[in-house]
Amino acid sequence: MSTIADAICLGEQIGCVHPLHTFLCRLERNPSLFQPERLRERLIALDNLDAEFGDFDSESSARRTDPSIHERARALRTRLEATNAELYRSVRSQIVRGSRPHALLQWLQDSANENEAIDPLPGSSFDWRDELVSGVLQLREPSEPNFQRPTEMVPYQPTPVRHILRLIAAAPLAEDDVFVDLGSGLGHVPLLVSMVTGATSLGIEVEAAYVASAQECAQSLCLGGVQFISQDVREADLASGTVFYLYSPFKGSILTDVLSALRSESTRRPITVCSLGPCTRAVANQRWLKAKTITDVGRITAFDSQ
């Protein structure tokens, strides 16, 4: 424990019983929080700080607490975020250097328990793994979309990382595969697939602003095996793909047309189709596909052509 933390927490020893003071002392007295490998604990601490203090920069937040306690909380958050930022820089540096297996994969595998890898929690909620991947990718927030989506195109929502890891295992994806994300948004899935498996990845996304952000990220990480194109999936060339992914990016006639195109591709070579969300029901009804995992709209389901 540092001398500063000793001095700060001395108030507790002399009778200070302010609950926020006690809360901060518990965090300040825990040096392990600033060890790089304790990412999950830091993220929990940051969430707790936000829950207790809200927006540190707002006047209402400052008025609700004693100024000295408020400044201590702000300083603690800054230290925790700086430790995370250094970790993200280290992982990015290893990805840029092309080291395999990437440090990001090691982090994700070492921190997930066996049950999570086999049967991740269903649904669209996010967890600490999404914070880690977001910190590493550092995707630029895209400009305002200038494309009017047809009613059958679903607004973009990123795939939680735990489902991406399940997709990689369920497909399974290897270096000689070509992974195609149909409706790739900001590109989280193709980027992570390429980093983890070494497979060539293609993201097809109709919104050009999303594609621009995804391409910038791939270039900044020197990921030459990842490509993004701005195009309607119905007009895209799917001839190179071996594994295709849909996170319910569209419905109705668009989904019907895309599944028809995938069926055509399956007559030329075996393919795997992975899905998540409501579109899984339509995919499961395709007689040319056979499910290789339990069909579940809340989790990744993988299908092989037959």
ABEGO torsion letter per residue (X at the ends): XBAAAAAAAAAAAAGBABAAAAAAAAAAABAAAABAAAAAAAAAAAAAAAAAAEBAABAAAAAABBAAAAAAAAAAAAAAAAAAAAAAAAAAAAAAAGBOBBAAAAAAAAABBAAAAABBBBEABBBAAAAAAAAAAGBBBBBBBABBBBAABBBBBBBBAAAAAAAAAAOBBBAABBBBBBGAEAGAAAAAAAAAAGBBBBBBBABAAAAAAAAAAAAAAGBAABBBBBBBAAABBAAABABBBBBGABBEAAAAAAAAAAAAAAAABBBBBBBBEAAAAAAAABAABBBABBBBAABBBBBBBX
